[in-house]
Amino acid sequence: MTPLIRVENIADYTEQEIRIRGWVYNRTRKGKLVFLLVRDGYGFVQCVAFKNDLPAETFEDIVRLTQESSVEITGIVRADSRSPGIPGGFEIGITGLKIYQIAADDYPMALKEHGVDFALDNRHLWLRMPSQWAILRIRATVLTAIREWLDTNGYINMDTPIITPAAAEGTTTLFETPYFDEGAAYLAQTGQLYNEANIFAFSKVYCLGPTFRAEKSKTRRHLTEFWMVEPEVAFCDLDELMEIEEQFVSHIVQRVLRDRQPELASLERDTTLLEKISPPFPRISYDEAVEMLARLREETDDPEEKELLAFEWGSDFGAPHEAALTKQFEKPVFVYGYPTAVKAFYMEPWPGRPEVCKSVDLLAPEGYGEIIGGSERISSPEKLLQRIQEHQLPEAAYQWYLELRRFGSVPHSGFGLGIERTVSWICGIHHIRETIPFPRTINRVYP
């Protein structure tokens, strides 16, 4: 029986007859030769039909194939360094063909330039393009690497609620929904608060899933529905948290470099800086970052850049500020000790500086900016109650959260890593809407 193979394993079958099942991405005829670029979900490979080597009926069937026709190809694998594909360097000399369907000839995502809105309206078909396929394969490996590192380092996966009774990251970015006789409920902004309960049973935990922010932002770095992994650790301070983060991120990047070279190459990603990602990462305080921005602003002669880099202590960094900071480093950089006023209510105050909290963001290099936000959490019930009151949050909704500080409280820390922002950085792409199969933004909920 001729083996049915996956294109990603084609190098193991040189000079052998094999079968692949997939879809015709492109067809080109040159006289007695027809070239098919076929994808099977695991890769793209060029298949060559020579008229003189095939029954006339088979050759004519190949000629009439349209883009996205579904087929089974039988043929001989040949090594050819010129052959396109992912991975490249191999082609299949066709010896047989089975047609599942001749696709309609009005395929919307024909091989030509398309506008962004058109591509997003046809996201269900845009997924089939080589660039989108490569990005989402890399995303899958990022998710595998995340679980791999956490599962082998003593973390237990805990699934946290998507429907919550109160805000965790600020009341202005909540999606509200009626909840039976209980009044209003909200789509979760984070699973963190629930994982703070889980650590007192399991010590080290993580959740991984979708989160929701009703933030009316149109930037290339924001989605209204995005995925986040959130580890939480008992008996962990801010310094230990940064050590965890740099080991974690380094593992993710190195795993992608190991397993997804063909996909990175197809995206024309320069991996020079990615190959340098290993602990330790540079660390600077928020105060130092502000001074660095002031110096960069003073050094530039570009009026527009001067305006973009304008910054006052006490504000949160925007994308231009993060981009400018990360371009000073070849590795991701920690910025720690943000002003308390721009961070969430649950972050531990800095000793002797109540205006600063024990928070840290990890900014990715090459201008990509924040991929992780984390902090040491308040462990005192009195301090936490004070912060809840300062933020004018409903105390009743947080009674269970306050109780965690009354029964065996310990120093503890955690962080959230945004999957889409991380994939965007690793792939070297501009907009995170391409890093999730079906993006949700403030003006898009279709398809």
C-alpha positions as CSV (number, residue, x, y, z in Angstrom):
1,M,0.0,0.0,0.0
2,T,1.4,3.4,-1.0
3,P,2.0,5.3,2.3
4,L,-0.1,8.4,3.0
5,I,2.3,11.0,4.4
6,R,2.3,14.5,5.8
7,V,4.2,17.1,3.7
8,E,6.2,18.2,6.8
9,N,7.8,14.7,6.8
10,I,8.5,14.6,3.0
11,A,12.3,14.5,3.5
12,D,11.9,11.0,4.9
13,Y,10.5,9.6,1.6
14,T,13.0,10.7,-1.1
15,E,12.7,8.5,-4.2
16,Q,9.7,6.7,-2.8
17,E,6.1,6.6,-4.1
18,I,3.7,8.3,-1.6
19,R,0.3,9.8,-1.3
20,I,-0.8,13.2,0.0
21,R,-4.3,14.5,0.6
22,G,-4.9,18.2,0.4
23,W,-6.0,21.3,-1.6
24,V,-4.6,22.9,-4.7
25,Y,-3.2,26.3,-3.7
26,N,-2.0,27.2,-7.2
27,R,-1.8,25.6,-10.7
28,T,0.5,26.6,-13.5
29,R,0.7,25.0,-17.0
30,K,3.7,25.2,-19.3
31,G,3.0,23.1,-22.3
32,K,3.2,19.4,-21.4
33,L,4.0,20.3,-17.8
34,V,1.5,21.3,-15.1
35,F,2.8,22.5,-11.7
36,L,0.5,22.2,-8.7
37,L,1.3,23.8,-5.3
38,V,-0.6,21.6,-2.9
39,R,-1.1,22.1,0.8
40,D,-2.2,19.4,3.2
41,G,-2.4,21.3,6.5
42,Y,1.1,20.4,7.4
43,G,3.0,22.1,4.6
44,F,3.1,23.1,0.9
45,V,4.7,21.0,-1.8
46,Q,5.1,21.4,-5.6
47,C,3.6,18.5,-7.6
48,V,4.6,18.1,-11.2
49,A,2.5,16.4,-13.9
50,F,4.2,15.5,-17.2
51,K,1.7,14.8,-20.0
52,N,3.8,11.9,-21.5
53,D,3.9,10.0,-18.2
54,L,0.2,10.0,-17.4
55,P,-3.0,8.7,-19.0
56,A,-4.6,11.4,-21.1
57,E,-7.7,11.5,-18.9
58,T,-5.6,12.0,-15.7
59,F,-3.6,14.8,-17.3
60,E,-6.8,16.6,-18.4
61,D,-8.2,16.2,-14.9
62,I,-5.1,17.9,-13.6
63,V,-5.4,20.7,-16.1
64,R,-9.0,21.5,-15.1
65,L,-8.2,21.7,-11.3
66,T,-9.1,25.1,-9.8
67,Q,-7.7,26.8,-6.8
68,E,-8.8,25.0,-3.6
69,S,-9.9,21.9,-5.4
70,S,-9.5,18.9,-2.9
71,V,-7.4,16.0,-4.2
72,E,-5.3,13.0,-3.4
73,I,-1.9,13.0,-5.2
74,T,0.1,9.9,-5.7
75,G,3.7,10.4,-6.9
76,I,7.4,10.0,-6.4
77,V,9.3,12.3,-4.0
78,R,12.3,14.0,-5.6
79,A,14.8,16.3,-3.9
80,D,15.2,19.6,-5.8
81,S,16.7,22.6,-4.2
82,R,14.8,24.9,-6.5
83,S,11.3,23.6,-5.7
84,P,9.1,26.0,-3.7
85,G,7.1,24.9,-0.7
86,I,7.2,24.8,3.1
87,P,9.5,23.1,3.7
88,G,11.1,23.7,0.3
89,G,13.6,21.6,-1.6
90,F,11.3,18.7,-2.6
91,E,8.7,18.0,-5.3
92,I,6.4,15.2,-6.2
93,G,6.3,13.7,-9.7
94,I,2.6,12.9,-10.1
95,T,1.7,9.3,-11.0
96,G,-1.9,9.4,-10.0
97,L,-4.8,11.7,-9.0
98,K,-8.0,11.3,-7.1
99,I,-10.4,14.3,-7.1
100,Y,-12.6,14.9,-4.1
101,Q,-14.1,18.2,-5.4
102,I,-13.4,20.7,-8.2
103,A,-13.7,23.9,-6.3
104,A,-15.9,26.7,-7.7
105,D,-13.9,29.0,-9.9
106,D,-15.0,32.2,-8.1
107,Y,-12.8,31.7,-5.0
108,P,-12.7,35.1,-3.2
109,M,-9.1,34.9,-2.0
110,A,-7.6,34.5,-5.5
111,L,-3.9,34.9,-5.7
112,K,-3.7,38.7,-5.9
113,E,-3.5,41.6,-3.5
114,H,-6.4,42.1,-1.2
115,G,-7.3,44.9,1.2
116,V,-7.2,44.3,4.9
117,D,-11.0,44.7,5.3
118,F,-11.7,42.3,2.5
119,A,-9.2,39.8,3.9
120,L,-10.8,40.0,7.4
121,D,-14.3,39.7,5.9
122,N,-13.0,36.4,4.3
123,R,-10.9,35.3,7.3
124,H,-12.4,31.8,7.1
125,L,-10.6,31.6,3.7
126,W,-7.6,33.9,4.4
127,L,-6.5,31.3,6.9
128,R,-5.4,29.1,4.0
129,M,-2.8,31.5,2.8
130,P,0.9,30.5,3.5
131,S,1.6,33.5,5.7
132,Q,-1.5,33.0,7.9
133,W,-0.9,29.2,8.0
134,A,2.7,29.8,9.2
135,I,1.7,32.3,11.8
136,L,-0.9,30.1,13.3
137,R,1.4,27.0,13.3
138,I,3.8,29.1,15.3
139,R,1.1,30.1,17.6
140,A,0.3,26.5,18.3
141,T,3.9,25.8,19.1
142,V,4.0,28.8,21.5
143,L,1.0,27.3,23.3
144,T,2.7,23.9,23.4
145,A,5.9,25.4,24.8
146,I,3.9,27.3,27.4
147,R,2.3,24.2,28.8
148,E,5.5,22.2,28.5
149,W,7.5,24.6,30.6
150,L,4.8,25.2,33.3
151,D,3.9,21.5,33.5
152,T,7.5,20.4,34.0
153,N,8.3,23.1,36.5
154,G,5.6,22.2,39.1
155,Y,2.7,24.3,37.9
156,I,-0.8,22.9,37.9
157,N,-3.4,24.0,35.3
158,M,-6.5,25.5,36.9
159,D,-9.4,26.6,34.7
160,T,-10.8,29.9,36.0
161,P,-14.3,31.4,35.4
162,I,-15.0,33.4,32.2
163,I,-18.1,34.8,33.9
164,T,-17.3,36.9,37.0
165,P,-19.2,39.1,39.5
166,A,-16.7,42.0,39.6
167,A,-13.8,43.7,37.8
168,A,-10.2,42.7,38.2
169,E,-8.4,45.2,35.9
170,G,-10.6,48.3,36.1
171,T,-14.3,48.9,35.8
172,T,-14.2,50.8,32.5
173,T,-13.2,47.9,30.3
174,L,-15.9,45.3,31.3
175,F,-18.3,43.5,29.0
176,E,-21.5,43.3,31.1
177,T,-24.2,40.6,30.7
178,P,-27.4,39.9,32.7
179,Y,-27.0,36.8,34.9
180,F,-30.4,35.3,35.8
181,D,-31.6,36.6,39.2
182,E,-28.1,37.6,40.3
183,G,-28.0,40.9,38.4
184,A,-25.1,41.9,36.3
185,A,-22.1,39.7,35.6
186,Y,-19.0,40.3,33.4
187,L,-16.8,38.6,31.0
188,A,-13.5,37.9,32.7
189,Q,-10.6,40.4,32.2
190,T,-8.2,37.9,33.9
191,G,-8.2,34.7,35.8
192,Q,-5.7,36.0,38.3
193,L,-7.9,36.6,41.3
194,Y,-9.2,33.0,41.2
195,N,-5.6,31.7,40.8
196,E,-4.7,33.6,44.0
197,A,-7.2,31.4,45.7
198,N,-5.8,28.3,43.9
199,I,-2.2,28.8,45.1
200,F,-3.2,28.3,48.7
201,A,-4.2,24.8,47.8
202,F,-1.6,24.0,45.1
203,S,1.3,26.5,45.5
204,K,2.0,27.0,41.8
205,V,-0.8,27.2,39.3
206,Y,-1.7,28.7,35.9
207,C,-4.7,29.3,33.8
208,L,-4.7,29.6,30.0
209,G,-7.7,30.8,28.0
210,P,-9.6,33.8,26.5
211,T,-9.9,37.1,28.3
212,F,-12.0,40.1,27.4
213,R,-11.4,43.9,27.5
214,A,-14.0,46.4,26.4
215,E,-11.3,48.8,25.6
216,K,-12.1,51.2,22.7
217,S,-8.7,50.9,21.2
218,K,-7.9,50.7,17.5
219,T,-4.2,50.1,17.7
220,R,-2.3,47.2,16.2
221,R,-1.7,45.8,19.7
222,H,-5.2,45.5,20.9
223,L,-8.0,42.9,20.6
224,T,-11.3,42.8,22.6
225,E,-10.9,39.0,22.9
226,F,-7.4,37.7,23.4
227,W,-5.7,34.7,25.0
228,M,-3.5,34.9,28.1
229,V,-1.5,32.5,30.2
230,E,-1.4,33.5,33.9
231,P,0.9,31.7,36.3
232,E,0.6,32.5,40.0
233,V,3.1,31.5,42.7
234,A,3.0,31.3,46.5
235,F,6.1,32.4,48.5
236,C,7.4,34.4,45.5
237,D,8.6,38.0,45.5
238,L,9.1,40.4,42.6
239,D,12.7,39.4,42.0
240,E,11.9,35.7,41.9
241,L,9.0,36.5,39.6
242,M,11.3,38.2,37.0
243,E,13.6,35.1,37.1
244,I,10.6,32.9,36.4
245,E,9.5,35.1,33.5
246,E,12.9,35.2,31.7
247,Q,13.2,31.4,31.9
248,F,9.7,31.0,30.7
249,V,10.0,33.3,27.7
250,S,13.4,32.0,26.7
251,H,12.0,28.4,26.6
252,I,9.1,29.5,24.4
253,V,11.3,31.3,21.9
254,Q,13.9,28.5,21.7
255,R,11.2,25.9,21.2
256,V,9.8,27.9,18.3
257,L,13.3,28.2,16.8
258,R,13.7,24.5,17.1
259,D,10.4,23.4,15.7
260,R,9.2,26.1,13.3
261,Q,12.2,27.1,11.1
262,P,10.3,26.5,7.8
263,E,7.4,28.6,8.9
264,L,9.7,31.4,10.2
265,A,11.6,31.3,6.9
266,S,8.4,31.5,4.9
267,L,7.6,34.7,6.8
268,E,11.1,36.0,6.0
269,R,11.7,36.4,9.8
270,D,15.2,37.5,10.7
271,T,15.9,35.3,13.7
272,T,19.2,36.8,14.7
273,L,17.9,38.5,17.8
274,L,15.5,35.6,18.7
275,E,18.5,33.3,18.8
276,K,20.0,35.6,21.6
277,I,17.0,35.1,23.9
278,S,18.2,33.5,27.1
279,P,18.4,34.5,30.7
280,P,19.3,37.0,32.2
281,F,17.2,39.8,30.8
282,P,18.1,43.5,31.5
283,R,16.2,45.2,34.3
284,I,15.5,48.9,34.7
285,S,13.3,50.7,37.1
286,Y,10.4,52.9,35.9
287,D,12.4,55.9,37.1
288,E,15.3,54.9,34.9
289,A,13.0,54.3,32.0
290,V,11.6,57.8,32.3
291,E,15.2,59.2,32.4
292,M,16.1,57.2,29.3
293,L,13.1,58.5,27.4
294,A,14.1,62.1,28.3
295,R,17.6,61.5,27.0
296,L,16.3,59.9,23.8
297,R,14.0,62.9,23.3
298,E,16.8,65.3,23.8
299,E,19.1,63.5,21.4
300,T,16.7,63.4,18.4
301,D,16.4,66.2,15.9
302,D,13.1,64.9,14.5
303,P,10.2,67.1,15.8
304,E,7.6,64.3,15.4
305,E,9.7,61.9,17.4
306,K,10.3,64.6,20.0
307,E,6.5,64.9,20.4
308,L,6.0,61.1,20.5
309,L,8.6,60.7,23.2
310,A,7.2,63.4,25.5
311,F,6.5,61.9,28.9
312,E,5.8,62.8,32.5
313,W,6.5,60.8,35.6
314,G,3.3,59.2,36.8
315,S,1.9,58.2,33.4
316,D,1.8,54.8,31.8
317,F,4.0,54.1,28.8
318,G,2.3,54.2,25.4
319,A,3.4,52.2,22.3
320,P,5.9,54.9,21.1
321,H,7.6,54.9,24.6
322,E,7.8,51.1,24.8
323,A,9.2,50.9,21.3
324,A,11.9,53.5,22.0
325,L,12.9,51.7,25.2
326,T,13.1,48.3,23.7
327,K,15.2,49.5,20.8
328,Q,18.0,50.1,23.3
329,F,18.2,46.4,24.1
330,E,18.8,43.2,22.1
331,K,16.8,41.1,24.6
332,P,13.4,41.6,26.3
333,V,13.8,44.2,29.1
334,F,12.1,44.3,32.5
335,V,10.7,47.7,33.6
336,Y,9.7,47.5,37.3
337,G,8.3,49.8,40.0
338,Y,5.5,51.6,38.1
339,P,3.4,54.3,39.8
340,T,0.6,52.9,41.9
341,A,-2.0,55.1,40.2
342,V,-1.6,53.5,36.8
343,K,-1.7,49.9,38.0
344,A,-4.4,47.5,39.3
345,F,-5.6,47.7,43.0
346,Y,-4.0,44.4,44.1
347,M,-0.3,45.3,43.7
348,E,2.0,45.5,46.7
349,P,3.3,49.0,47.5
350,W,7.0,49.6,47.3
351,P,8.5,49.8,50.8
352,G,8.9,53.5,51.7
353,R,7.4,54.7,48.4
354,P,3.6,54.2,48.5
355,E,3.3,56.1,45.2
356,V,5.1,53.1,43.6
357,C,4.1,49.5,43.5
358,K,5.9,46.2,43.1
359,S,4.9,45.8,39.4
360,V,6.9,44.7,36.4
361,D,6.3,44.7,32.6
362,L,8.4,42.7,30.2
363,L,8.9,44.6,26.9
364,A,9.9,42.6,23.8
365,P,12.7,43.9,21.7
366,E,12.6,45.3,18.1
367,G,9.9,47.8,19.1
368,Y,7.2,45.2,20.0
369,G,6.7,46.4,23.6
370,E,4.8,44.8,26.5
371,I,4.1,41.1,26.3
372,I,3.9,40.4,30.0
373,G,2.4,42.4,32.9
374,G,3.0,41.1,36.5
375,S,3.4,42.0,40.1
376,E,3.9,41.0,43.7
377,R,0.4,40.9,45.1
378,I,-0.8,42.6,48.4
379,S,-0.7,40.0,51.1
380,S,-2.0,42.2,54.0
381,P,-5.9,42.2,54.4
382,E,-5.7,45.8,55.8
383,K,-3.7,47.1,52.8
384,L,-5.9,45.3,50.3
385,L,-9.2,46.6,51.9
386,Q,-7.7,50.1,51.7
387,R,-6.9,49.8,48.0
388,I,-10.4,48.4,47.3
389,Q,-11.9,51.4,49.0
390,E,-9.6,53.8,47.2
391,H,-10.6,52.4,43.8
392,Q,-14.3,52.6,44.9
393,L,-14.9,48.9,44.2
394,P,-17.9,47.1,45.8
395,E,-16.5,45.4,49.0
396,A,-19.1,42.7,49.0
397,A,-17.9,41.4,45.6
398,Y,-14.4,41.0,47.0
399,Q,-15.1,39.4,50.4
400,W,-13.8,36.1,49.3
401,Y,-10.7,37.7,47.9
402,L,-10.0,39.5,51.2
403,E,-10.5,36.3,53.1
404,L,-7.5,34.8,51.3
405,R,-5.4,37.3,53.3
406,R,-6.9,36.2,56.6
407,F,-6.2,32.5,56.5
408,G,-2.5,31.8,55.9
409,S,-1.5,34.7,53.8
410,V,2.0,34.6,52.2
411,P,3.9,36.8,49.8
412,H,2.9,35.8,46.3
413,S,3.3,37.0,42.8
414,G,2.1,36.3,39.3
415,F,1.9,37.5,35.7
416,G,0.0,37.4,32.5
417,L,1.6,36.8,29.1
418,G,-0.5,37.8,26.1
419,I,-0.4,35.0,23.5
420,E,-1.1,37.2,20.5
421,R,1.5,39.9,21.3
422,T,4.1,37.2,21.9
423,V,3.3,35.5,18.6
424,S,3.4,38.8,16.8
425,W,6.9,39.5,18.2
426,I,8.2,36.0,17.4
427,C,6.8,36.1,13.9
428,G,8.0,39.7,13.3
429,I,4.5,40.8,12.0
430,H,3.0,44.2,12.4
431,H,-0.6,43.6,13.6
432,I,-1.8,41.1,16.2
433,R,-5.1,40.5,14.3
434,E,-3.2,37.9,12.2
435,T,-2.1,35.9,15.3
436,I,-5.5,34.6,16.2
437,P,-7.7,32.5,13.9
438,F,-10.8,34.8,14.2
439,P,-9.9,38.3,15.6
440,R,-12.4,40.3,17.6
441,T,-11.9,44.1,17.6
442,I,-14.1,47.1,18.4
443,N,-15.5,47.1,14.8
444,R,-15.4,43.4,13.9
445,V,-17.3,40.4,15.1
446,Y,-17.7,38.6,11.7
447,P,-17.0,35.9,10.7
